């Protein structure tokens, strides 16, 4: 199984035009943690 991973995709502009794919991943992680923290507090 030979697959060449394209790690440079993280630094390419994301489709929403706001930042890169890595920025989108960090934003999603932040929202996930905020939601989990809120649910834990409730």
CHARMM internal coordinates of N, CA and C (Angstrom, degrees):
IC EDIT
DIST 1 N 1 CA 1.4472
DIST 1 CA 1 C 1.5369
ANGL 1 N 1 CA 1 C 108.15
DIST 1 C 2 N 1.2909
ANGL 1 CA 1 C 2 N 116.60
DIHE 1 N 1 CA 1 C 2 N 103.23
DIST 2 N 2 CA 1.4569
ANGL 1 C 2 N 2 CA 122.23
DIHE 1 CA 1 C 2 N 2 CA 178.26
DIST 2 CA 2 C 1.5143
ANGL 2 N 2 CA 2 C 109.65
DIHE 1 C 2 N 2 CA 2 C -108.70
DIST 2 C 3 N 1.3184
ANGL 2 CA 2 C 3 N 115.18
DIHE 2 N 2 CA 2 C 3 N 114.89
DIST 3 N 3 CA 1.4530
ANGL 2 C 3 N 3 CA 120.22
DIHE 2 CA 2 C 3 N 3 CA 175.97
DIST 3 CA 3 C 1.5168
ANGL 3 N 3 CA 3 C 107.83
DIHE 2 C 3 N 3 CA 3 C -133.25
DIST 3 C 4 N 1.3105
ANGL 3 CA 3 C 4 N 116.45
DIHE 3 N 3 CA 3 C 4 N 129.46
DIST 4 N 4 CA 1.4546
ANGL 3 C 4 N 4 CA 121.24
DIHE 3 CA 3 C 4 N 4 CA 177.52
DIST 4 CA 4 C 1.5236
ANGL 4 N 4 CA 4 C 108.61
DIHE 3 C 4 N 4 CA 4 C -93.23
DIST 4 C 5 N 1.3153
ANGL 4 CA 4 C 5 N 116.01
DIHE 4 N 4 CA 4 C 5 N 110.21
DIST 5 N 5 CA 1.4580
ANGL 4 C 5 N 5 CA 120.85
DIHE 4 CA 4 C 5 N 5 CA -179.98
DIST 5 CA 5 C 1.5177
ANGL 5 N 5 CA 5 C 109.56
DIHE 4 C 5 N 5 CA 5 C -71.36
DIST 5 C 6 N 1.3076
ANGL 5 CA 5 C 6 N 115.66
DIHE 5 N 5 CA 5 C 6 N 136.36
DIST 6 N 6 CA 1.4641
ANGL 5 C 6 N 6 CA 121.80
DIHE 5 CA 5 C 6 N 6 CA 178.07
DIST 6 CA 6 C 1.5237
ANGL 6 N 6 CA 6 C 108.27
DIHE 5 C 6 N 6 CA 6 C -99.38
DIST 6 C 7 N 1.3274
ANGL 6 CA 6 C 7 N 116.50
DIHE 6 N 6 CA 6 C 7 N 85.44
DIST 7 N 7 CA 1.4696
ANGL 6 C 7 N 7 CA 120.88
DIHE 6 CA 6 C 7 N 7 CA -177.84
DIST 7 CA 7 C 1.5202
ANGL 7 N 7 CA 7 C 112.24
DIHE 6 C 7 N 7 CA 7 C -75.03
DIST 7 C 8 N 1.3155
ANGL 7 CA 7 C 8 N 117.86
DIHE 7 N 7 CA 7 C 8 N -16.33
DIST 8 N 8 CA 1.4689
ANGL 7 C 8 N 8 CA 120.70
DIHE 7 CA 7 C 8 N 8 CA -179.85
DIST 8 CA 8 C 1.5243
ANGL 8 N 8 CA 8 C 112.25
DIHE 7 C 8 N 8 CA 8 C -72.36
DIST 8 C 9 N 1.3196
ANGL 8 CA 8 C 9 N 117.41
DIHE 8 N 8 CA 8 C 9 N -10.15
DIST 9 N 9 CA 1.4676
ANGL 8 C 9 N 9 CA 120.31
DIHE 8 CA 8 C 9 N 9 CA 179.82
DIST 9 CA 9 C 1.5287
ANGL 9 N 9 CA 9 C 111.27
DIHE 8 C 9 N 9 CA 9 C -60.83
DIST 9 C 10 N 1.3288
ANGL 9 CA 9 C 10 N 116.60
DIHE 9 N 9 CA 9 C 10 N -28.35
DIST 10 N 10 CA 1.4658
ANGL 9 C 10 N 10 CA 120.04
DIHE 9 CA 9 C 10 N 10 CA -178.23
DIST 10 CA 10 C 1.5214
ANGL 10 N 10 CA 10 C 112.71
DIHE 9 C 10 N 10 CA 10 C -65.95
DIST 10 C 11 N 1.3283
ANGL 10 CA 10 C 11 N 117.62
DIHE 10 N 10 CA 10 C 11 N -23.37
DIST 11 N 11 CA 1.4587
ANGL 10 C 11 N 11 CA 121.35
DIHE 10 CA 10 C 11 N 11 CA -178.79
DIST 11 CA 11 C 1.5162
ANGL 11 N 11 CA 11 C 112.75
DIHE 10 C 11 N 11 CA 11 C -101.25
DIST 11 C 12 N 1.3170
ANGL 11 CA 11 C 12 N 117.40
DIHE 11 N 11 CA 11 C 12 N 3.06
DIST 12 N 12 CA 1.4639
ANGL 11 C 12 N 12 CA 120.46
DIHE 11 CA 11 C 12 N 12 CA 177.48
DIST 12 CA 12 C 1.5245
ANGL 12 N 12 CA 12 C 109.57
DIHE 11 C 12 N 12 CA 12 C -86.08
DIST 12 C 13 N 1.3189
ANGL 12 CA 12 C 13 N 117.55
DIHE 12 N 12 CA 12 C 13 N 153.41
DIST 13 N 13 CA 1.4699
ANGL 12 C 13 N 13 CA 120.08
DIHE 12 CA 12 C 13 N 13 CA 179.65
DIST 13 CA 13 C 1.5225
ANGL 13 N 13 CA 13 C 111.34
DIHE 12 C 13 N 13 CA 13 C -62.16
DIST 13 C 14 N 1.3205
ANGL 13 CA 13 C 14 N 115.08
DIHE 13 N 13 CA 13 C 14 N 138.32
DIST 14 N 14 CA 1.4628
ANGL 13 C 14 N 14 CA 119.45
DIHE 13 CA 13 C 14 N 14 CA 179.00
DIST 14 CA 14 C 1.5283
ANGL 14 N 14 CA 14 C 109.96
DIHE 13 C 14 N 14 CA 14 C -80.76
DIST 14 C 15 N 1.3240
ANGL 14 CA 14 C 15 N 117.44
DIHE 14 N 14 CA 14 C 15 N 161.79
DIST 15 N 15 CA 1.4718
ANGL 14 C 15 N 15 CA 120.43
DIHE 14 CA 14 C 15 N 15 CA -176.71
DIST 15 CA 15 C 1.5264
ANGL 15 N 15 CA 15 C 113.90
DIHE 14 C 15 N 15 CA 15 C -63.36
DIST 15 C 16 N 1.3467
ANGL 15 CA 15 C 16 N 117.56
DIHE 15 N 15 CA 15 C 16 N -24.98
DIST 16 N 16 CA 1.4661
ANGL 15 C 16 N 16 CA 118.56
DIHE 15 CA 15 C 16 N 16 CA -179.46
DIST 16 CA 16 C 1.5250
ANGL 16 N 16 CA 16 C 112.19
DIHE 15 C 16 N 16 CA 16 C -75.12
DIST 16 C 17 N 1.3288
ANGL 16 CA 16 C 17 N 117.78
DIHE 16 N 16 CA 16 C 17 N -12.17
DIST 17 N 17 CA 1.4520
ANGL 16 C 17 N 17 CA 121.75
DIHE 16 CA 16 C 17 N 17 CA 175.16
DIST 17 CA 17 C 1.5174
ANGL 17 N 17 CA 17 C 114.73
DIHE 16 C 17 N 17 CA 17 C 78.92
DIST 17 C 18 N 1.3254
ANGL 17 CA 17 C 18 N 117.97
DIHE 17 N 17 CA 17 C 18 N 7.10
DIST 18 N 18 CA 1.4614
ANGL 17 C 18 N 18 CA 121.07
DIHE 17 CA 17 C 18 N 18 CA -177.59
DIST 18 CA 18 C 1.5128
ANGL 18 N 18 CA 18 C 111.45
DIHE 17 C 18 N 18 CA 18 C -87.75
DIST 18 C 19 N 1.3107
ANGL 18 CA 18 C 19 N 117.58
DIHE 18 N 18 CA 18 C 19 N -40.29
DIST 19 N 19 CA 1.4577
ANGL 18 C 19 N 19 CA 121.42
DIHE 18 CA 18 C 19 N 19 CA -177.79
DIST 19 CA 19 C 1.5128
ANGL 19 N 19 CA 19 C 110.30
DIHE 18 C 19 N 19 CA 19 C -160.75
DIST 19 C 20 N 1.3199
ANGL 19 CA 19 C 20 N 114.94
DIHE 19 N 19 CA 19 C 20 N -147.36
DIST 20 N 20 CA 1.4550
ANGL 19 C 20 N 20 CA 120.44
DIHE 19 CA 19 C 20 N 20 CA 179.43
DIST 20 CA 20 C 1.5233
ANGL 20 N 20 CA 20 C 109.98
DIHE 19 C 20 N 20 CA 20 C -97.79
DIST 20 C 21 N 1.3216
ANGL 20 CA 20 C 21 N 115.52
DIHE 20 N 20 CA 20 C 21 N 172.90
DIST 21 N 21 CA 1.4638
ANGL 20 C 21 N 21 CA 119.80
DIHE 20 CA 20 C 21 N 21 CA 176.38
DIST 21 CA 21 C 1.5234
ANGL 21 N 21 CA 21 C 110.65
DIHE 20 C 21 N 21 CA 21 C -61.65
DIST 21 C 22 N 1.3368
ANGL 21 CA 21 C 22 N 117.35
DIHE 21 N 21 CA 21 C 22 N -34.90
DIST 22 N 22 CA 1.4589
ANGL 21 C 22 N 22 CA 121.28
DIHE 21 CA 21 C 22 N 22 CA 179.20
DIST 22 CA 22 C 1.5240
ANGL 22 N 22 CA 22 C 110.46
DIHE 21 C 22 N 22 CA 22 C -65.28
DIST 22 C 23 N 1.3219
ANGL 22 CA 22 C 23 N 117.94
DIHE 22 N 22 CA 22 C 23 N -39.51
DIST 23 N 23 CA 1.4677
ANGL 22 C 23 N 23 CA 121.45
DIHE 22 CA 22 C 23 N 23 CA 175.69
DIST 23 CA 23 C 1.5236
ANGL 23 N 23 CA 23 C 110.86
DIHE 22 C 23 N 23 CA 23 C -60.75
DIST 23 C 24 N 1.3197
ANGL 23 CA 23 C 24 N 116.25
DIHE 23 N 23 CA 23 C 24 N -41.33
DIST 24 N 24 CA 1.4606
ANGL 23 C 24 N 24 CA 120.80
DIHE 23 CA 23 C 24 N 24 CA 178.90
DIST 24 CA 24 C 1.5280
ANGL 24 N 24 CA 24 C 111.06
DIHE 23 C 24 N 24 CA 24 C -64.59
DIST 24 C 25 N 1.3307
ANGL 24 CA 24 C 25 N 117.23
DIHE 24 N 24 CA 24 C 25 N -40.16
DIST 25 N 25 CA 1.4655
ANGL 24 C 25 N 25 CA 120.52
DIHE 24 CA 24 C 25 N 25 CA 177.40
DIST 25 CA 25 C 1.5219
ANGL 25 N 25 CA 25 C 111.50
DIHE 24 C 25 N 25 CA 25 C -64.31
DIST 25 C 26 N 1.3386
ANGL 25 CA 25 C 26 N 117.20
DIHE 25 N 25 CA 25 C 26 N -43.10
DIST 26 N 26 CA 1.4675
ANGL 25 C 26 N 26 CA 120.10
DIHE 25 CA 25 C 26 N 26 CA 178.64
DIST 26 CA 26 C 1.5238
ANGL 26 N 26 CA 26 C 110.89
DIHE 25 C 26 N 26 CA 26 C -64.44
DIST 26 C 27 N 1.3024
ANGL 26 CA 26 C 27 N 117.35
DIHE 26 N 26 CA 26 C 27 N -39.60
DIST 27 N 27 CA 1.4636
ANGL 26 C 27 N 27 CA 120.75
DIHE 26 CA 26 C 27 N 27 CA 177.77
DIST 27 CA 27 C 1.5291
ANGL 27 N 27 CA 27 C 111.07
DIHE 26 C 27 N 27 CA 27 C -63.13
DIST 27 C 28 N 1.3226
ANGL 27 CA 27 C 28 N 116.34
DIHE 27 N 27 CA 27 C 28 N -42.33
DIST 28 N 28 CA 1.4649
ANGL 27 C 28 N 28 CA 120.57
DIHE 27 CA 27 C 28 N 28 CA 177.94
DIST 28 CA 28 C 1.5152
ANGL 28 N 28 CA 28 C 111.83
DIHE 27 C 28 N 28 CA 28 C -64.36
DIST 28 C 29 N 1.3273
ANGL 28 CA 28 C 29 N 117.36
DIHE 28 N 28 CA 28 C 29 N -38.97
DIST 29 N 29 CA 1.4567
ANGL 28 C 29 N 29 CA 121.07
DIHE 28 CA 28 C 29 N 29 CA 177.34
DIST 29 CA 29 C 1.5269
ANGL 29 N 29 CA 29 C 110.61
DIHE 28 C 29 N 29 CA 29 C -64.42
DIST 29 C 30 N 1.3191
ANGL 29 CA 29 C 30 N 116.86
DIHE 29 N 29 CA 29 C 30 N -42.38
DIST 30 N 30 CA 1.4672
ANGL 29 C 30 N 30 CA 120.57
DIHE 29 CA 29 C 30 N 30 CA 179.19
DIST 30 CA 30 C 1.5304
ANGL 30 N 30 CA 30 C 111.07
DIHE 29 C 30 N 30 CA 30 C -62.21
DIST 30 C 31 N 1.3207
ANGL 30 CA 30 C 31 N 117.49
DIHE 30 N 30 CA 30 C 31 N -44.26
DIST 31 N 31 CA 1.4604
ANGL 30 C 31 N 31 CA 120.75
DIHE 30 CA 30 C 31 N 31 CA 178.36
DIST 31 CA 31 C 1.5276
ANGL 31 N 31 CA 31 C 111.83
DIHE 30 C 31 N 31 CA 31 C -64.71
DIST 31 C 32 N 1.3209
ANGL 31 CA 31 C 32 N 116.74
DIHE 31 N 31 CA 31 C 32 N -38.70
DIST 32 N 32 CA 1.4598
ANGL 31 C 32 N 32 CA 120.88
DIHE 31 CA 31 C 32 N 32 CA 178.51
DIST 32 CA 32 C 1.5208
ANGL 32 N 32 CA 32 C 110.80
DIHE 31 C 32 N 32 CA 32 C -63.34
DIST 32 C 33 N 1.3213
ANGL 32 CA 32 C 33 N 116.98
DIHE 32 N 32 CA 32 C 33 N -45.71
DIST 33 N 33 CA 1.4635
ANGL 32 C 33 N 33 CA 120.47
DIHE 32 CA 32 C 33 N 33 CA 179.44
DIST 33 CA 33 C 1.5286
ANGL 33 N 33 CA 33 C 111.84
DIHE 32 C 33 N 33 CA 33 C -66.79
DIST 33 C 34 N 1.3260
ANGL 33 CA 33 C 34 N 117.67
DIHE 33 N 33 CA 33 C 34 N -39.07
DIST 34 N 34 CA 1.4646
ANGL 33 C 34 N 34 CA 120.81
DIHE 33 CA 33 C 34 N 34 CA 177.75
DIST 34 CA 34 C 1.5223
ANGL 34 N 34 CA 34 C 111.23
DIHE 33 C 34 N 34 CA 34 C -64.24
DIST 34 C 35 N 1.3168
ANGL 34 CA 34 C 35 N 117.23
DIHE 34 N 34 CA 34 C 35 N -40.61
DIST 35 N 35 CA 1.4618
ANGL 34 C 35 N 35 CA 120.99
DIHE 34 CA 34 C 35 N 35 CA 178.67
DIST 35 CA 35 C 1.5202
ANGL 35 N 35 CA 35 C 110.91
DIHE 34 C 35 N 35 CA 35 C -66.88
DIST 35 C 36 N 1.3345
ANGL 35 CA 35 C 36 N 116.76
DIHE 35 N 35 CA 35 C 36 N -42.21
DIST 36 N 36 CA 1.4577
ANGL 35 C 36 N 36 CA 120.77
DIHE 35 CA 35 C 36 N 36 CA 179.45
DIST 36 CA 36 C 1.5311
ANGL 36 N 36 CA 36 C 110.53
DIHE 35 C 36 N 36 CA 36 C -64.90
DIST 36 C 37 N 1.3151
ANGL 36 CA 36 C 37 N 117.24
DIHE 36 N 36 CA 36 C 37 N -41.70
DIST 37 N 37 CA 1.4646
ANGL 36 C 37 N 37 CA 121.12
DIHE 36 CA 36 C 37 N 37 CA 178.92
DIST 37 CA 37 C 1.5292
ANGL 37 N 37 CA 37 C 110.83
DIHE 36 C 37 N 37 CA 37 C -63.81
DIST 37 C 38 N 1.3228
ANGL 37 CA 37 C 38 N 115.93
DIHE 37 N 37 CA 37 C 38 N -43.45
DIST 38 N 38 CA 1.4707
ANGL 37 C 38 N 38 CA 120.40
DIHE 37 CA 37 C 38 N 38 CA 177.95
DIST 38 CA 38 C 1.5183
ANGL 38 N 38 CA 38 C 112.05
DIHE 37 C 38 N 38 CA 38 C -61.74
DIST 38 C 39 N 1.3077
ANGL 38 CA 38 C 39 N 116.55
DIHE 38 N 38 CA 38 C 39 N -42.49
DIST 39 N 39 CA 1.4657
ANGL 38 C 39 N 39 CA 120.80
DIHE 38 CA 38 C 39 N 39 CA 178.63
DIST 39 CA 39 C 1.5287
ANGL 39 N 39 CA 39 C 110.91
DIHE 38 C 39 N 39 CA 39 C -66.07
DIST 39 C 40 N 1.3142
ANGL 39 CA 39 C 40 N 117.00
DIHE 39 N 39 CA 39 C 40 N -37.36
DIST 40 N 40 CA 1.4579
ANGL 39 C 40 N 40 CA 120.93
DIHE 39 CA 39 C 40 N 40 CA 179.62
DIST 40 CA 40 C 1.5283
ANGL 40 N 40 CA 40 C 110.56
DIHE 39 C 40 N 40 CA 40 C -66.73
DIST 40 C 41 N 1.3343
ANGL 40 CA 40 C 41 N 117.12
DIHE 40 N 40 CA 40 C 41 N -39.18
DIST 41 N 41 CA 1.4568
ANGL 40 C 41 N 41 CA 121.11
DIHE 40 CA 40 C 41 N 41 CA 179.59
DIST 41 CA 41 C 1.5196
ANGL 41 N 41 CA 41 C 111.00
DIHE 40 C 41 N 41 CA 41 C -67.63
DIST 41 C 42 N 1.3239
ANGL 41 CA 41 C 42 N 116.71
DIHE 41 N 41 CA 41 C 42 N -38.87
DIST 42 N 42 CA 1.4731
ANGL 41 C 42 N 42 CA 119.96
DIHE 41 CA 41 C 42 N 42 CA 179.45
DIST 42 CA 42 C 1.4967
ANGL 42 N 42 CA 42 C 110.65
DIHE 41 C 42 N 42 CA 42 C -66.57
END
COOR INIT
IC SEED 1 N 1 CA 1 C
IC BUILD
